[in-house]
Amino acid sequence: MADLSQIVKAYDVRGVVPDQWDEPLAELFGAAFAQVAGAREIVTGHDMRPSSPGLSRAFARGAAALGVDVVEIGLCSTDELYFASGALGLPGAMFTASHNPAQYNGIKMCRAGAAPIGQDTGLTDIRALAEGWLETGAPESAATPGTISRRDVLGDYAAHLRKLVDLTGIRPLKVVVDAGNGMGGHTVPTVLEGLPVELDAMYFELDGTFPNHEANPLDPKNLVDLQERVRAVGADIGLAFDGDADRCFVVDENGDPVSPSAITALVAARELAKHPGGTVIHNLITSWSVPEVVKENGGKAVRTRVGHSFIKGEMARTGAIFGGEHSAHYYFRDFWNADTGMLAAMHVLAALGGQDGPLSSLVAQYDRYAASGEINSTVADQAGRAAAVRAAYAGAEGAELDELDGLTVTTPDWWFNLRASNTEPLLRLNVEARDAATVARIRDEVLAIVRA
């Protein structure tokens, strides 16, 4: 029997197919989702992985067996599924394992209006139902099964995004996009069609075996092809999407990566121009520049834990207009508080094309500090090593300590955050300071304790 504790994570279902889960289990998940969501109709979509169409259809059969109608939108990005959930007012399920290797697949689920389903908001109940049925057999079918129908929402999704960011008046831009053989290859041409953008498409063929590189732009090695291409063709900007195209990474005209914190600050300034005095959410390892820019533009910055469930929860609680994470997830009130890398990319294109300077000059005003990036250390005793770091800095002059998410130590000149991974025996360190030498010093001090 499948061990669901191995595949039902904090925010989604994810595991190796068919070793950890398969179509019969997807059918049970579909029935459980239908029951927990409590709706008469749901919407499903899937990415380009070889296992995705079969898993998605099995899930639909499970829901339909309980009398629930299923609208299948087929191949889509994760943010396109969120659009469908929001626009149609239906609970949704997206079949994707995002940036994971080809043998993985998963399900990201939401309630109507793209409200997230996580461990504390229904995922635990879905797991419990599926586990029960694994032991006792499938649930009893409804007297009248639900229908399964198809609907194409790609055009509506593109039209909605283009209502939120006007790109018609920008100067002509040469844009290289690396879709990594993921769903960006499906959505980008439709979203950018007819705009003053010369699109140079890399790896747009949908191929869930990822023949060129992993569709994970957070790993620098997966940006190399894009960086080289931007330099070779003299592009104004490069964009890289992950496998399900909900995250977008940006490189400038020199091929240099633009930090997601700088993108967060830039988009926050643009959203605050539309919604004066609004609240912007940022997680605690985004740069100091983010709350600074928010305040400079008349907004209110709210700091949260890392993770989309925390960001979306704070977005809903505070009525925030925008939220950004260091991992290049960007959340918009105008998009049902859901994350969409495509909308963030359109904001960057609008900002770049609305002035004459290069991207490197434009983002310099939002990139004010030196940073280490995230450094992972494999440690057996995460709690013990973190406690040792805490003890080392507890008496440091001018240092403030907080434990909103892991340990954050802040001084007037630098800060660091040390957090344990939820899924692996890792401690993750992020350091930021007013200069690179200080970053190196604090990084080495903390790592010496962590890795002692």
QUIHURA-V750279 format. One record per backbone hydrogen bond with DSSP energy under -0.5 kcal/mol. NH is the residue of the N-H (numbers start at 1). CO is the residue of the C=O. Records with the same first field share a line. If there is no record, write none. Layout:
BEGIN
NH: CO / CO
END
This chain:
BEGIN
4: 2
6: 3
7: 4
8: 4
9: 7 / 12
13: 107
14: 7
15: 105
17: 103
18: 21
20: 16
21: 16
26: 22
27: 23
28: 24
29: 25
30: 26
31: 27
32: 28
33: 29
34: 30
35: 31
36: 32
37: 33
38: 34
39: 34
42: 69
43: 91
44: 71
45: 93
46: 74
47: 95
52: 49
53: 49
55: 51
56: 52
57: 53
58: 54
59: 55
60: 56
61: 57
62: 58
63: 59
64: 60
65: 61
66: 62 / 63
67: 64
68: 63
69: 40
70: 147
71: 42
72: 70 / 149
73: 44 / 71
76: 46
78: 244
81: 77
82: 78
83: 79
84: 80
85: 81
86: 82
87: 83
88: 84
89: 85
90: 85
91: 41
92: 110
93: 43
94: 108
95: 45
96: 94 / 106
100: 97
104: 101
105: 15
107: 13
108: 94
109: 107
110: 92
111: 115
113: 85
114: 111
115: 111 / 112
117: 109
118: 116
119: 10
121: 118
123: 118
124: 119
126: 122
127: 123
128: 124
129: 125
130: 126
131: 127
132: 128
133: 129
134: 130
135: 131
136: 132
137: 133
142: 65
145: 143
146: 64
149: 70
151: 72
153: 151
157: 153
158: 154
159: 155
160: 156
161: 157
162: 158
163: 159 / 160
164: 160 / 161
165: 161
167: 165
170: 167
171: 353
173: 196
175: 173 / 198
176: 237
177: 200
178: 239
179: 177 / 202
181: 203
182: 179
183: 243
185: 182
186: 183
187: 183
188: 184
191: 187
192: 188
193: 189
195: 192
197: 195
198: 173
199: 197
200: 175 / 198
201: 199
202: 177
207: 181 / 205
208: 48
210: 207
216: 214
219: 216
220: 218
222: 219
223: 220
224: 220 / 221
227: 223
228: 224
229: 225
230: 226
231: 227
232: 228
233: 229
234: 230
235: 230
236: 174
237: 174
238: 251
239: 176
240: 249
241: 178
242: 247
243: 215
245: 242
248: 328
249: 240
250: 258
251: 238
252: 256
255: 252
258: 250
259: 257
262: 259
263: 259
264: 260
265: 261
266: 262
267: 263
268: 264
269: 265
270: 266
271: 267
272: 268
273: 269
274: 270
275: 271
278: 275
280: 300
281: 322
282: 302
283: 324
284: 304
286: 283
290: 287
291: 287
292: 288
293: 289
294: 290
295: 291
296: 292
297: 293
298: 295
299: 294
300: 278
302: 280
304: 282
310: 307
311: 307
312: 308
313: 309
314: 310
315: 311
316: 312
317: 313
318: 314
319: 315
320: 315
321: 279
322: 279
323: 331
324: 281
325: 329
328: 325
330: 328
331: 323
332: 338
333: 321
335: 332
336: 333
337: 332
338: 335
340: 330
344: 340
345: 341
346: 342
347: 343
348: 344
349: 345
350: 346
351: 347
352: 348
353: 349
354: 350
355: 352
362: 358
363: 359
364: 360
365: 361 / 362
366: 363
367: 363 / 364
368: 366
370: 433
372: 431
375: 429
376: 374
377: 427
379: 377 / 425
382: 380
385: 381
386: 382
387: 383
388: 384
389: 385
390: 386
391: 387
392: 388
393: 389
394: 390
396: 393
399: 396
400: 410
402: 408
407: 418
408: 402
409: 416
410: 400
411: 414
415: 432
416: 409
417: 430
418: 407
419: 428
421: 426
426: 424
427: 377
428: 419
429: 375 / 427
430: 417
432: 415
433: 370
434: 413
439: 435
440: 436
441: 437
442: 438
443: 439
444: 440
445: 441
446: 442
447: 443
448: 444
449: 445
450: 446
451: 447
452: 449
END
